[in-house]
Amino acid sequence: MFSKVLIANRGEIALRVLRACKELGIQTVAVHSTADANAMHVRLADESVCIGPPASRDSYLNIHQIVAACEITGAEAVHPGYGFLSENAKFAEILEAHDIVFIGPTSDHIKIMGDKITAKSTAEELGIPVVPGSAGEVKTEADAKKIANDIGYPVIIKATAGGGGRGMKVANDDSELSIALSTARTEAGAAFGNEAVYIEKYLAKPRHIEIQVLGDGKGGAIHLGERDCSLQRRHQKVWEEANSPALNVEQRMKIGETCAEAMRKLNYRGAGTIEFLYENGEFYFIEMNTRLQVEHPITEAITGIDLVNEQIRIASGAPISVKQEDISFTGHAIECRINAEDSKTFVPSPGTITHYHPPGGLGVRVDSGVYQGYKIPPYYDSLIGKLIVHGRTRNECMMRLRRAIDEFVVDGVNTTIPLFSKLLENQDIVNGDYDIHWLEKFLAKDE
């Protein structure tokens, strides 16, 4: 096991990793920008190193500064959290060259799954169901029209290096395809420096289902069930559930085992999430995230397995601590992402938290790095924290979530807490009857 781990992130996820390290008896190093000098993870870490000014490119994305911090402190491994450098293959390679362990998959697996075309073809080879579409990059309008007519409209054009909804356009017929193709390419080039796009069948009312996997890097892998992340705004998740209200036990175990077997074939190492669109009983691969997910706590709630602990153990060369037959899914869990944003306009609301009172009680967990008097900086993601609620049934979980939302106090900045109060009053949400387009339609009615 490692004696010292550097946490190359900030906010609630840095604190989450720090807690796992402490429970394993590992010393921690926090890196931070000048804007985060008073962050909670910096206060609690055994050591801290300032790695630059507020801008992410000069601090949390500055690979050389992070490697220097490892060498100064003697950190043997780096946990990247999520976002920033967590899926950067170059970062993993540089750490490896300096004999520092990257707590995550190999750089090769990050590369494979980082390019959506390569990821899709790899998934298909591994036996994972995929969305019908182009075999690779679509280079001409004529090719695009042929593929679209073969698989049937509507289709969606996506950037191969895409993420966050950028470089994605829907076309309902040949007349819309040309402008969708050129617009997607322009957006992709501006956002990612890569104009390559591909085409897939567009599903009208799918759910977003993702499978959590763990691999030991030696041909062993397990799955920990699914999460339903269908409630999204501009392709950003807002509310997540485990297990999904849409799946039964047979479906859950079948797709879970399909994913676990694929990871065994790949010799995948560490935690990963395989994301699908789900419609009419069928799963269609979207992408694989080769890192910890923001919503990992709801999987922890229903399985009792500490995913960050497992990541660290696996990276140190230890086996996965549980076997597939040891895993059971108990109760239901929901996560709400509490952001410092206006709940109607979603305009970010940085500032000082004047009063802060997180909810508590049985089955309630709050992952957050903020406190009363904390100044939310304007330079980063607006996430204040995550409210995770667990109950024996979905109904009990929903009732507990209502109570927790009513208790949650964050004054001094605008938050999205009122949005969750409204969602909990909606009958579709109560019934678990929603798809990936539901939330945006709901918000449009509320304007």
C-alpha positions in Angstrom: 0.0 0.0 0.0 1.1 3.6 -0.7 2.4 5.7 2.2 1.6 9.0 0.6 -0.9 10.1 -2.1 -1.2 13.4 -3.9 -4.7 14.5 -4.7 -4.7 16.4 -8.0 -8.1 18.0 -7.7 -10.2 20.4 -5.7 -13.6 20.8 -4.0 -15.7 18.0 -2.7 -14.0 15.2 -4.7 -10.6 16.2 -3.2 -12.1 15.9 0.2 -13.7 12.6 -0.7 -10.3 11.1 -1.8 -8.6 12.5 1.3 -11.1 10.7 3.6 -10.5 7.4 1.8 -6.7 7.8 2.1 -7.0 8.6 5.8 -9.1 5.5 6.4 -6.4 3.5 4.7 -3.6 5.0 6.8 -2.2 6.9 3.9 -0.7 10.4 4.2 -2.1 13.0 1.9 -0.8 15.9 -0.2 -3.3 18.6 -1.3 -2.4 20.8 -4.3 -4.2 24.0 -4.8 -4.4 27.3 -6.7 -4.1 30.6 -4.9 -7.9 30.8 -5.0 -8.3 27.6 -3.0 -5.8 28.3 -0.2 -8.6 28.1 2.4 -10.3 25.1 0.9 -11.3 22.3 3.3 -9.2 19.6 1.7 -6.1 21.9 2.0 -6.8 22.4 5.7 -7.2 18.7 6.4 -4.3 17.3 4.3 -1.0 16.3 5.9 0.8 18.6 3.4 -0.2 21.1 0.8 1.5 22.7 -2.2 0.3 25.8 -4.1 0.7 25.0 -7.8 -0.3 28.3 -9.4 -2.8 31.1 -9.9 -6.6 30.7 -10.1 -6.9 29.8 -13.8 -7.1 26.0 -14.2 -4.7 25.9 -17.0 -2.0 27.4 -14.7 -2.8 25.2 -11.7 -5.0 22.1 -11.8 -4.1 21.4 -15.4 -0.4 22.3 -15.0 1.1 18.8 -15.3 4.7 20.0 -14.6 3.7 21.7 -11.4 1.8 18.6 -10.2 4.8 16.4 -10.9 7.1 18.8 -9.1 4.7 18.7 -6.1 5.0 14.9 -6.1 8.8 15.1 -6.1 9.0 17.8 -3.4 6.7 15.9 -1.1 7.7 12.3 -1.9 4.2 11.3 -3.0 4.2 7.8 -4.5 0.9 8.1 -6.3 -1.6 10.6 -7.7 -5.4 10.4 -7.5 -6.9 12.7 -10.2 -10.5 12.7 -8.9 -12.8 13.6 -11.8 -12.5 16.3 -14.4 -9.2 18.2 -14.9 -6.5 15.6 -15.7 -8.5 12.5 -14.7 -8.8 11.3 -18.3 -5.6 12.7 -19.7 -3.4 9.9 -21.1 -0.3 12.2 -21.4 -0.6 13.0 -17.6 -0.7 9.2 -16.8 2.3 8.6 -19.1 4.4 11.4 -17.5 3.6 10.2 -14.0 4.7 6.6 -15.0 7.9 8.0 -16.5 8.6 9.6 -13.1 7.9 6.3 -11.2 4.7 7.8 -9.8 1.5 5.7 -9.8 -1.5 7.1 -11.6 -4.6 5.9 -9.6 -6.7 5.0 -12.6 -6.4 2.9 -15.7 -3.5 2.6 -18.1 -2.7 5.4 -20.5 -3.6 3.1 -23.4 -7.1 2.5 -22.0 -7.6 6.2 -21.5 -6.6 6.8 -25.1 -8.9 4.0 -26.4 -11.9 5.3 -24.6 -11.1 8.9 -25.0 -11.8 8.9 -28.7 -15.5 8.1 -29.3 -15.0 6.3 -32.6 -12.3 4.1 -31.2 -14.3 3.6 -28.1 -17.3 2.5 -30.0 -15.5 0.0 -32.2 -13.6 -1.4 -29.2 -16.9 -1.8 -27.3 -18.4 -3.6 -30.2 -15.4 -5.9 -30.4 -15.8 -6.6 -26.7 -19.4 -7.6 -27.0 -21.0 -4.4 -25.7 -24.2 -3.4 -27.7 -23.7 -0.1 -29.7 -25.9 2.4 -31.4 -26.2 1.8 -35.2 -24.2 4.4 -37.1 -21.0 5.1 -39.0 -18.0 2.8 -38.6 -15.8 5.8 -38.1 -15.3 9.4 -39.0 -17.7 10.8 -41.7 -15.7 13.0 -44.1 -18.2 13.9 -46.8 -21.8 15.0 -47.0 -22.5 12.2 -49.5 -21.2 9.6 -47.1 -23.3 11.2 -44.3 -26.5 11.0 -46.4 -25.9 7.4 -47.4 -25.3 6.3 -43.7 -28.3 8.3 -42.5 -30.6 6.7 -45.0 -29.3 3.3 -44.3 -29.9 3.5 -40.5 -32.9 5.8 -40.8 -33.7 9.3 -39.6 -33.5 11.0 -37.2 -29.7 10.8 -36.8 -27.3 12.6 -34.5 -23.9 14.0 -35.5 -21.2 13.9 -32.8 -17.7 15.2 -32.4 -15.3 12.2 -32.0 -13.4 14.1 -29.3 -16.7 15.5 -27.8 -18.1 16.0 -24.4 -20.7 18.1 -22.6 -23.0 18.3 -25.6 -20.7 20.3 -27.8 -20.3 19.3 -31.4 -23.7 17.4 -31.3 -26.5 18.1 -33.8 -29.7 16.3 -34.7 -30.9 16.0 -38.3 -34.5 14.7 -39.1 -34.1 14.4 -42.9 -31.7 15.0 -45.8 -32.5 18.7 -45.9 -31.3 19.2 -42.3 -28.2 17.0 -42.6 -25.9 19.4 -44.4 -26.3 22.3 -42.0 -26.1 19.9 -39.0 -22.9 18.4 -40.3 -21.2 21.7 -40.9 -22.3 23.2 -37.6 -21.2 20.1 -35.6 -17.7 20.3 -37.3 -17.4 24.0 -36.6 -18.3 23.5 -32.9 -16.1 20.5 -32.6 -13.1 22.4 -34.0 -13.6 25.4 -31.7 -14.2 23.3 -28.6 -11.7 20.4 -29.1 -9.3 21.4 -31.8 -10.6 18.5 -33.8 -13.4 18.8 -36.5 -13.9 15.0 -36.9 -17.5 13.8 -36.5 -19.4 10.6 -36.8 -23.1 9.7 -37.1 -25.4 7.6 -35.0 -29.1 6.7 -34.9 -30.9 9.3 -32.8 -33.1 7.7 -30.1 -36.3 9.7 -29.4 -37.0 9.0 -25.7 -34.1 7.1 -24.2 -32.9 6.9 -20.6 -29.3 7.4 -19.7 -28.1 4.2 -17.9 -24.5 3.7 -16.8 -22.8 0.6 -15.4 -20.1 0.9 -12.7 -17.2 -1.5 -13.2 -14.0 -2.4 -11.3 -11.1 -4.2 -12.9 -7.9 -5.5 -11.4 -5.8 -5.0 -14.5 -5.1 -8.8 -14.6 -8.2 -10.1 -16.2 -10.5 -9.9 -13.2 -13.5 -7.5 -13.2 -16.9 -7.0 -11.5 -19.8 -4.7 -11.9 -21.7 -2.9 -9.2 -25.0 -2.4 -10.9 -26.4 0.6 -12.7 -27.2 4.3 -12.2 -30.0 6.2 -14.0 -28.7 9.6 -15.0 -31.5 10.6 -17.3 -32.4 13.9 -15.6 -30.1 16.2 -17.4 -29.8 19.8 -18.5 -27.7 20.6 -21.6 -26.2 17.1 -21.3 -25.1 17.8 -17.7 -26.5 15.4 -15.0 -28.6 17.0 -12.3 -30.2 14.0 -10.5 -29.1 10.4 -10.4 -30.7 7.2 -9.1 -29.5 3.7 -8.2 -31.0 1.4 -9.1 -32.8 2.6 -12.2 -36.7 2.7 -11.9 -36.8 1.4 -15.5 -34.8 -1.9 -15.1 -35.7 -5.2 -13.6 -33.2 -7.6 -11.9 -32.7 -9.7 -15.0 -31.9 -6.7 -17.2 -29.6 -5.3 -14.5 -27.6 -8.5 -14.1 -27.4 -9.2 -17.9 -26.0 -5.8 -18.9 -23.8 -5.7 -15.8 -22.2 -9.0 -16.6 -21.8 -8.0 -20.3 -19.8 -5.0 -19.1 -17.8 -6.9 -16.6 -16.8 -9.6 -19.1 -15.7 -6.8 -21.6 -13.5 -5.4 -18.9 -12.0 -8.8 -18.3 -11.1 -9.1 -21.9 -9.6 -5.6 -21.9 -7.6 -6.3 -18.7 -9.0 -3.0 -17.5 -7.5 -1.6 -14.3 -9.4 0.5 -11.7 -12.9 2.1 -11.7 -14.8 2.9 -14.9 -18.3 3.6 -16.0 -19.8 2.3 -19.2 -22.6 4.6 -20.4 -25.7 3.6 -22.4 -28.8 5.0 -23.9 -31.7 2.6 -23.1 -34.9 2.5 -25.1 -37.5 -0.2 -25.6 -35.6 -2.8 -23.6 -32.3 -2.3 -25.6 -29.0 -0.8 -24.5 -26.8 1.2 -26.8 -23.2 2.1 -25.8 -22.4 5.9 -25.7 -19.0 6.1 -24.1 -16.8 4.8 -21.3 -15.5 7.2 -18.6 -12.2 5.9 -17.4 -12.4 7.6 -14.0 -14.5 8.0 -10.9 -17.9 9.5 -11.6 -19.5 12.5 -9.8 -22.4 10.2 -8.9 -20.4 7.3 -7.5 -21.9 7.8 -3.9 -25.3 6.3 -4.9 -23.5 3.1 -5.9 -21.7 3.1 -2.6 -25.0 3.6 -0.8 -26.7 0.5 -2.3 -23.6 -1.8 -2.3 -21.7 -0.7 0.8 -18.5 -0.7 -1.2 -16.1 2.3 -1.0 -15.2 2.9 -4.6 -12.3 5.3 -3.9 -10.8 2.7 -1.4 -11.0 0.1 -4.2 -9.3 2.5 -6.7 -6.4 3.0 -4.3 -6.1 -0.7 -3.4 -6.1 -1.8 -7.1 -3.5 0.9 -8.1 -1.2 -0.4 -5.3 -1.4 -3.9 -6.8 -3.9 -5.4 -4.4 -6.9 -7.5 -5.7 -10.5 -6.2 -5.7 -11.7 -6.7 -2.2 -15.0 -8.4 -3.2 -16.2 -11.0 -5.7 -19.2 -10.6 -7.9 -21.2 -13.1 -5.9 -20.5 -11.0 -2.7 -22.3 -7.9 -4.2 -25.9 -7.3 -3.3 -28.0 -4.2 -4.0 -29.8 -3.0 -1.0 -32.5 -0.3 -1.1 -32.6 2.8 -3.3 -30.4 5.9 -3.5 -30.7 9.3 -5.1 -28.1 12.0 -5.6 -28.9 15.7 -6.2 -26.2 18.0 -7.4 -26.4 21.3 -5.4 -24.8 24.0 -7.5 -24.2 27.7 -6.8 -26.5 28.8 -9.6 -29.8 30.5 -10.0 -32.4 27.7 -9.9 -34.3 29.2 -12.9 -31.7 30.9 -15.1 -28.7 28.6 -14.0 -26.5 31.7 -14.0 -23.5 30.9 -11.7 -23.5 32.6 -8.3 -20.1 32.8 -6.8 -19.7 34.6 -3.4 -19.5 34.1 0.3 -21.6 31.5 2.1 -23.1 33.3 5.1 -25.0 30.4 6.6 -24.5 26.7 5.9 -26.5 23.9 7.5 -26.4 20.5 5.7 -29.1 18.0 6.4 -28.4 14.8 8.5 -30.1 11.8 9.9 -30.4 8.2 8.9 -29.6 7.5 5.2 -28.5 11.1 4.5 -25.0 11.9 3.2 -23.6 15.3 2.0 -20.3 15.3 0.1 -19.2 18.9 0.1 -16.0 21.0 0.7 -17.8 24.2 1.7 -18.4 25.7 5.1 -19.9 28.9 6.6 -17.7 31.8 5.6 -16.3 29.9 2.6 -15.9 32.0 -0.6 -17.0 30.2 -3.7 -14.5 31.3 -6.4 -15.7 32.3 -9.8 -13.1 30.3 -11.7 -14.3 26.7 -11.4 -17.4 24.4 -11.6 -20.3 25.7 -9.6 -20.9 22.5 -7.6 -21.3 23.2 -3.9 -21.9 19.7 -2.9 -23.9 16.5 -3.5 -26.9 15.4 -1.4 -27.1 11.6 -1.3 -30.1 9.9 0.2 -30.7 6.2 0.8 -33.8 4.3 1.8 -35.1 0.7 1.9 -37.4 1.5 -1.0 -37.6 4.2 -3.7 -40.7 5.6 -1.9 -38.8 5.8 1.4 -35.9 7.4 -0.4 -38.1 10.0 -1.9 -39.7 10.9 1.4 -36.3 11.1 3.0 -35.0 13.3 0.2 -38.0 15.7 0.7 -37.1 16.1 4.3 -33.4 16.5 3.6 -34.0 19.2 0.9 -36.2 21.1 3.4 -33.3 21.0 6.0 -30.6 22.1 3.6 -29.6 25.8 4.2 -27.1 27.6 2.0 -27.3 31.4 2.3 -25.3 34.1 0.7 -25.4 32.6 -2.8 -28.1 31.3 -5.1 -28.4 27.6 -5.3 -30.3 24.9 -7.2 -32.0 23.6 -4.0 -35.4 25.1 -5.0 -35.3 23.1 -8.3 -35.2 19.8 -6.4 -38.2 20.9 -4.3 -40.2 21.4 -7.5 -39.0 18.1 -9.0 -40.1 16.2 -5.9 -43.6 17.6 -6.4 -43.9 16.3 -10.0 -45.8 13.1 -10.6 -43.5 11.9 -13.4 -40.6 12.1 -11.0 -42.5 10.4 -8.2 -43.3 7.6 -10.7 -39.8 7.4 -12.1 -41.2 8.0 -15.5 -38.8 10.3 -17.4 -36.1 10.3 -20.2 -33.1 12.3 -21.1 -35.3 15.1 -22.6 -37.7 15.4 -19.7 -35.9 17.9 -17.5 -35.3 20.4 -20.3 -39.0 20.3 -21.3 -40.0 20.7 -17.7 -37.7 23.8 -17.3 -39.0 25.3 -20.6 -42.6 25.1 -19.2 -41.4 26.8 -16.0 -40.0 29.8 -17.8 
